[in-house]
Every structure is written in C-alpha cells, then in structure tokens.
Amino acid sequence: MSAEHTNTYLVGGMSCDHCEAAVRDQVAKIGGVKAIDVDLASKQVVVRGEFEDATVRAAIAAAGYDAA
C-alpha cells in the first residue's frame, strides 16, 4: 500500500444525492480510504488515505461514472 495522500477526481454526470451516495459508497469500500468528500456543484471527489489511484477510479466506474 502507498503512503497516505489526497487525490481529487473530476467526476462528470453526478447531479443528485443518489449520485453522491453511489460514488461515496463504492469508494468507501476501498481499504485504506480515510475520508471522502463529494461536491456535486464542482463534480469533484476528494479522497484521503492510503490507496491506489487505479482502485479509486475503478470504484467510481463501478458506481457508473468516469473519473478524470
């Protein structure tokens, strides 16, 4: 596992509380994630902890969205 860090992802298509919850729930399943902040207005998801970037991107994809 990598050292603790913070990554920000631009996630298009999120527009409601359900979208936010879907992304948050999928990312929360990743071991090592300590905090998740989803901002619908800016379409940003900020993840803090010890995780691999590809794993977060896959979790966002599993929720039905693409992360830039």
HUBEL-V993063 format. One record per residue. OMEGA is omega in whole degrees, 0 to 359 (* if undefined). Layout:
{{OMEGA} {OMEGA}}
//
This chain:
{{182} {179} {180} {180} {178} {176} {177} {181} {173} {187} {180} {176} {178} {183} {184} {180} {179} {178} {180} {181} {181} {179} {181} {182} {180} {181} {181} {180} {184} {176} {178} {178} {183} {181} {178} {176} {180} {180} {182} {183} {181} {183} {181} {173} {180} {183} {179} {177} {178} {185} {176} {180} {182} {180} {178} {179} {178} {179} {177} {177} {178} {177} {177} {184} {175} {179} {176} {*}}
//
